[in-house]
Amino acid sequence: MLSYRGLDAKVRRTTLTFDPAPQQLTTGIAVYDFHLAPGEMRPIFLAVSCDPAQPRPLPFLRGIIAARRELRQSDRHMGVG
């Protein structure tokens, strides 16, 4: 979490959420140690939130699955598909 007090005396916060979590995280760096085969990929997702009242976001892939599920339920309710 990054925070500062503005000239108006209000504290502002920005939260960074990594998925997957890095092996090392400091105030200035996130370190990942991946060993990849040629052509292999490994996704890293980063969510940035500027509202401290927001709940912690779902991990990216779980969020996509939940969004698809909600869309299918909505389509069924509307008689689509």
N, C-alpha and C positions, 0 to 999 in steps of 0.2 A: 504494500500500500504506500502510495506517495501522498504526502499531505503538506499543506502550507497555510499560513494565516495571511489573508489578503489585507490590503490597506483599509478595508471596511471592517476588519477584526473578525471576519468569518473564516472558519477553518474549512478548507476544501480538500477533498480526497479523491484520488484516482486509484483504482484497484486493477492490477494486472493478474489474470488467471491463465496459467499455462496448462495445456493438455497434450501430452503427458507432462508431469512435473519434471523440471530439470534436475540433474544430479546435483548441481550446485547453483545456488541463487544468492547473489549479494545485491547491494544497493545499485550496482552499476552493470551487472552482467548475469546472464542465465547461461549455464554451461550444460551441454548435452554431449555425451560420449557414445556415439553410435558407430558400430562396425557394419558397413554396408557392402554387399556384394556388388560387382559391376552391374549397373542398371537398376539396382534395388532402390526403392524410395521409402521414406519414413516421414509421415506427416507430423507437423507440429502446429498446434492451434494456439492462438493468443486472443483472449477476450479482454477488452479494455472497458472499464465501467467508471463513469465520473459521478455517479449518484450513490452515496453510501447507503441509501435506504433500499437499494435494489438487492434482492437475494443473490447469492453466488450462482452464476450461470451453470447449467448442466454441461458436462463434458460434450464437446462438439458432436461426436457421432451419436450419442444418446439424445441430444437435442434434435438432430435431423430425424431420427427414428420417431421421436415424440411428435414432431411437426407433421410428418407423413401420416401418422396414425390419426391425428386431429383432422387433417384434410380429408382422409378417407371417411371418417365418421361424419364430417360435414357434408360430403358428397352424398352419402347414403341418406342423410336427413333431408337433403334437397332433391333426392330422386335422380341424381346424376350417376351414370355408370351402370 
